[in-house]
Amino acid sequence: MNSIEHSEIVEEVIARGNASGLYNLLTGESEASQYLSNPERVEDKMLLAGAVCHLEYLAQFPGTSAVVLHEGKVFTPYPEEFQRWLAAGTPGLRPEDLARAGLLSSEA
């Protein structure tokens, strides 16, 4: 599977409303997280961090793209950072990670 197909699968996971599952996987909250590989390059780590911030927003505030004030904190989406992470081939996330976490369409 090439990175374009993989990115499309990640976008499909989000479109199906499972941003929280992907967020949990990337932040260590999923049992499948133990199999993740950490990016080695600083640039890839930064891309992953931006994607995680965007996924946190999507998980907490589905269906909106506006800045949200919640319990005294400001939350904002980071779609540009998420798109950069996708374009870079989703460093820190492999296709098999999605399968282990049960995030593929046949398993979700």
C-alpha positions as CSV (number, residue, x, y, z in Angstrom):
1,M,0.0,0.0,0.0
2,N,1.5,3.3,-0.9
3,S,1.3,6.5,1.2
4,I,-1.5,8.0,-0.9
5,E,-3.8,5.0,-0.3
6,H,-2.8,4.9,3.3
7,S,-3.7,8.6,3.7
8,E,-7.0,8.0,2.1
9,I,-7.7,5.2,4.6
10,V,-6.9,7.5,7.5
11,E,-9.2,10.1,6.0
12,E,-11.9,7.5,5.7
13,V,-11.5,6.6,9.4
14,I,-12.0,10.3,10.2
15,A,-15.0,10.6,7.9
16,R,-16.7,7.6,9.6
17,G,-16.5,9.6,12.8
18,N,-13.7,7.6,14.4
19,A,-11.3,10.5,15.1
20,S,-11.3,9.5,18.8
21,G,-10.2,6.0,17.9
22,L,-7.3,7.3,15.9
23,Y,-6.5,9.8,18.6
24,N,-6.5,7.1,21.2
25,L,-4.2,5.0,19.1
26,L,-1.7,7.8,18.5
27,T,-1.6,8.9,22.1
28,G,-1.2,5.5,23.7
29,E,-4.7,5.1,25.0
30,S,-5.3,2.0,22.8
31,E,-3.9,-1.4,23.5
32,A,-2.7,-1.4,19.9
33,S,-0.5,1.6,20.6
34,Q,2.2,-0.6,21.9
35,Y,3.0,-1.6,18.4
36,L,3.4,2.0,17.1
37,S,6.8,3.1,15.8
38,N,8.0,6.5,16.9
39,P,9.3,8.7,14.0
40,E,13.0,9.2,14.2
41,R,13.3,12.5,12.3
42,V,12.4,15.7,14.2
43,E,10.3,16.9,11.3
44,D,8.2,13.8,11.4
45,K,7.7,14.1,15.1
46,M,6.5,17.6,14.6
47,L,4.1,16.5,11.9
48,L,2.7,13.7,14.2
49,A,2.3,16.2,17.0
50,G,0.3,18.5,14.8
51,A,-1.9,15.6,13.6
52,V,-2.5,14.6,17.2
53,C,-3.6,18.1,18.2
54,H,-6.1,18.1,15.3
55,L,-7.4,14.7,16.1
56,E,-7.9,15.7,19.8
57,Y,-10.0,18.6,18.6
58,L,-12.0,16.4,16.2
59,A,-12.6,13.8,19.0
60,Q,-13.8,16.4,21.5
61,F,-15.8,18.6,19.2
62,P,-17.1,16.5,16.3
63,G,-19.1,18.3,13.6
64,T,-17.5,21.7,14.0
65,S,-14.5,23.5,12.7
66,A,-14.8,26.7,14.8
67,V,-12.6,27.7,17.7
68,V,-14.3,26.5,20.9
69,L,-14.1,27.9,24.4
70,H,-14.7,24.9,26.8
71,E,-14.2,24.9,30.5
72,G,-11.9,28.0,30.3
73,K,-9.7,26.6,27.6
74,V,-9.6,27.5,23.9
75,F,-9.6,24.6,21.4
76,T,-8.8,25.1,17.8
77,P,-8.6,22.6,14.9
78,Y,-5.3,22.2,13.0
79,P,-6.4,21.0,9.5
80,E,-3.3,22.3,7.8
81,E,-1.0,20.4,10.1
82,F,-3.1,17.3,9.7
83,Q,-3.0,17.5,5.9
84,R,0.8,17.9,6.1
85,W,1.0,14.8,8.2
86,L,-1.1,12.9,5.6
87,A,1.0,14.2,2.7
88,A,4.2,13.1,4.4
89,G,2.8,9.5,4.6
90,T,1.5,9.6,8.2
91,P,4.8,9.2,10.1
92,G,4.4,7.2,13.2
93,L,1.4,5.3,11.8
94,R,1.5,2.3,9.5
95,P,-1.4,0.5,7.8
96,E,-1.0,-2.5,10.1
97,D,-1.5,-0.2,13.1
98,L,-4.9,0.8,11.9
99,A,-5.8,-2.9,11.5
100,R,-4.5,-3.8,15.0
101,A,-6.6,-1.0,16.5
102,G,-9.7,-2.2,14.6
103,L,-10.1,1.1,12.7
104,L,-10.3,-0.3,9.2
105,S,-13.8,-0.2,7.6
106,S,-14.3,-4.0,7.6
107,E,-13.7,-4.0,11.4
108,A,-15.2,-0.7,12.5
